[in-house]
Amino acid sequence: MSQHRHPGASGHTGAVPALPDLPEATVARLPEYLRALHNLAETGHDTVSSEALATAAGVNSAKLRKDLSHLGSYGTRGVGYDVALLIDQIEYVLGLTQRRAVALVGVGNLGHALAGYAGFVSRGFRIAALFDADESRVGEEINGLVVRHIDDLATIAAQEAIAIGVIATPAPAAQSVADRLVAVGVTSILNFAPCVLSVPDGVDVRKVDLAIELQILSFHEHRKASLTGIPASGPAAGLTALPGGLAATGTQEAVGS
Amino acid sequence: MSQHRHPGASGHTGAVPALPDLPEATVARLPEYLRALHNLAETGHDTVSSEALATAAGVNSAKLRKDLSHLGSYGTRGVGYDVALLIDQIEYVLGLTQRRAVALVGVGNLGHALAGYAGFVSRGFRIAALFDADESRVGEEINGLVVRHIDDLATIAAQEAIAIGVIATPAPAAQSVADRLVAVGVTSILNFAPCVLSVPDGVDVRKVDLAIELQILSFHEHRKASLTGIPASGPAAGLTALPGGLAATGTQEAVGS
């Protein structure tokens, strides 16, 4: 068969094999393939062509084949990929064969939503602890977990073997929370606060900024309008014509900071 | 001065100038620069070097200069970039000189958090309407907006000139919501449901999948463990040594679908 496990995993008993240093874009697509593969497995598919898997994951098939070749997976001509084997390979590479414990800091609206997000549990994670600095929130129970004070972080991080910290605080508190997470040994942080965090080498931070996603969409809306020649609607529409380019004059209320 | 507005914007009165088709990665970084620039402006800075701006935005300075050169902004040697001018240029390109109306569909936990997310308002967007298909939620007021039934989408989308749709429903409902948004003329969709949406050409979809972000971090945790040779902790640790590669055997509870 032409599917292989990733190069480092073949039978060195007791050792942790080195993982390939995959391109970041490939790493980002592996979860998409994984989700599509789980859907295929649940609907009774044993094999899948690269074209069908690429369509299900929303990428082009050449990119998918390249990504999977990094894992040593090439499929079988005329048959495609073995669904169960490819699930195992991707879950192994993503480190999902153990359920990682997540600490969530900040239980405002967003923190509440994250604490109740079923997708974390179903895809390899366990929200193990909730923290807040607001005494009025400490003690509240959300989805069976009691909110603890952030001062208890060190104790609980050790008890629960916290692997990943999720920051859902307001921006001004985020850096100090990141520092405290790093101090207790957390080396992966998912940051929902709209700010750039400084962390030491060896700590990975991923940022989710919901307004940035909207701003990127706004670019595409703006560009589509410019291509079709339909003037932008709204009070600022005429400002695109101002010479000298100070299009934001008089529109500060629309953009803020 | 060596800063210019983007090429298409110079004084064609009444026309909407064509925007440059920027690389997607550049578009994704512009909001980061914009946030850093607003912070600089608020703290009294009139100019900023490419190095200082790059640090504030968390990118390297060569990449920043390249990105801004796409907008026709090159800074001034020895002085740097004019903060106010660069804010105007980026806001113009991102289409933030008008406040875009957003419709949010699905007011569960995540929808509630999104409806109350101050970052949308402060950065150029207005949540103009909330929708749900659940009759028990219709009529609820969230942040001053009353939740409407999804069947009212067409009427309200026209009234409010909805530009962007945000889908915060469970996955099984997302495609049908996307179809309805497209049918009423929405051409930009931000999708929080964990699924791939099919949309016609000309409709832009951005997806935010919170579990995927964690899975990407999990890869880095796994890789760091493999590099330091520290065996993974937890019940699945020994499975990396199994020949034949079925590392997930017996760990299905940890990964689910």
Interface residues (C-beta under 8 A of the other chain):
Chain A: R5 G8 A9 S10 G11 H12 T13 G14 A15 V16 P17 A18 L19 D21 L22 V27 A28 L30 P31 E32 L34 R35 A36 H38 N39 A41 E42 A56 A57 G58 L85 I87 D88 Q89 E91 Y92 V93 L94 G95 L96 T97 Q98 R99 R100 V102 N109 L110 H112 A113 L114 G116 Y117 G119 F120 V121 S122 R123 G124 F125 A161 A163 I164 V166 T187 S188 I189 L190 P194 V196 G202 D204 R206 V208 D209 L210 A211 I212 E213 L214 Q215 I216 L217 S218 F219 H220 E221 H222 R223 K224 A225 S226 L227 G229 I230 P231 A232 S233 G234 P235 A236 A237 G238 L239 T240 A241 L242 P243 G245 L246 A247 A248 T251 E253 A254 V255 G256 S257
Chain B: H4 R5 G8 A9 S10 G11 H12 T13 G14 A15 V16 P17 A18 L19 D21 L22 V27 A28 L30 P31 E32 L34 R35 A36 H38 N39 A41 E42 A56 A57 G58 L85 I87 D88 Q89 E91 Y92 V93 L94 G95 L96 T97 Q98 R99 R100 V102 G108 N109 L110 H112 A113 L114 G116 Y117 G119 F120 V121 S122 R123 G124 F125 A161 A163 I164 V166 T187 S188 I189 L190 P194 V196 G202 D204 R206 V208 D209 L210 A211 I212 E213 L214 Q215 I216 L217 S218 F219 H220 E221 H222 R223 K224 A225 S226 L227 G229 I230 P231 A232 S233 G234 P235 A236 A237 G238 L239 T240 A241 L242 P243 G245 L246 A247 A248 T251 E253 A254 V255 G256 S257
